[in-house]
Amino acid sequence: MLGKYQKYLWIMIIIAAVFPAVASADSAPTNEELASGARLDCPPGYKSIAKVKPTEPTPLKVKPGIMSKFGGLSRYNPITWGPECYLPTPAKGQFLLGPKVTFTRMRGDVRKGTEMLGGAAASVVNFEDHLGFPRSGRPIWSIEAFYQLRPRWGLRYSFTPIMMEATASPKTAFSFSGTSFAALTPIHSKWERYEHRAGLLFNISQTTNSMTSFFAEWMYVQDRLSIGATSGTVSSVTWDTNKSLAVAGLEFEKCLKNYRGNTLALNLKGGLAFMSNTFGYEGEIGLNYMIPIKAGRFGFVKGGYRYASLKTDQAASMFDTTMDGAFIQIGFLF
């Protein structure tokens, strides 16, 4: 299993090396700061660097090239924004709580059962073509809670329930868990998923205007899929499956603008999930607008885009889901 997803692990290693370097760049001393520090450390009997008359630099004439025309593009690099911006962060003992709604596009494929002599062969069942679940336009809500345990350590928990139900006539015949369903026969399907996530968040690097964090979480996923004919000629088939996964990833926050006490910040998040013959990944980008309520407390409104994929592939079963879409979240720090 590790060999199959080795390239994803290398991606995480590269991200883990790049993100702290980017975040710590804001706090790196400049040449001027290093020079001023050298003046304080010069030994007795030697002239300070400040008392040495600098030589006049020889002007260097460089013919402007084509790259000089793109110098203005650097102002669109978010890493260089807001050098004087202040990023509010939770203090020790504070809670952060907020509901979240994602307007999801859903794609899924499942397979249950093995091919047996005299029985129905297990086939791949598509959520949209066979079960009639709509691909887009379905809001999914979740709740997220965070507690700052220590200055650099925090605890986080989230809960996401998903419930989908549809009646449709599949275009092609399929089998599920040893039961065959004919084409163009009305069937009723119901899918329920309950996702719990809990874990630790550690601040790798933090400055006044940015923060890079590493998170390690445990994710427990409960799936129940029921398929049955509406006419009653075919009994309903129900499949219950549970998975325990480990999730690891990085988060990056960057202050973009302070305006009359309010703060606009950029949020980036990426992670990998593995174990239980399952592999998944997620990515999220958003803008967070924080409004102070009183000293040390604020409310926030966050919006952005999220992508998540989870795949379980075994000899007797398969359960693959992909969800992506815009999200909006509101909450409070208290």
Secondary structure, 3 states (H helix, E strand, C coil): CCCCCHHHHHHHHHHHHHHHHHHHHHHCCCHHHHHHHHHHCCCCCCCCHHHCCCCCCCCCCCCCCHHHHHHHHHHHCHHHCCCCCCCCCCCCCCEEEEEEEEEEEEEEEEEECCCCCCCCCCCCEECCCCCCCCCCCEEEEEEEEEEECCCCEEEEEEEEEEEEEEEECCCCCEEECCEEECCCCCEEEEEEEEEEEEEEEEEEEECCCEEEEEEEEEEEEEEEEEEEECCCCCCCEEEEEEEEEEEEEEEEEEEEEEECCEEEEEEEEEEEEEECCEEEEEEEEEEEEEEEEECCEEEEEEEEEEEEEEEEECCCEEEEEEEEEEEEEEEEEC
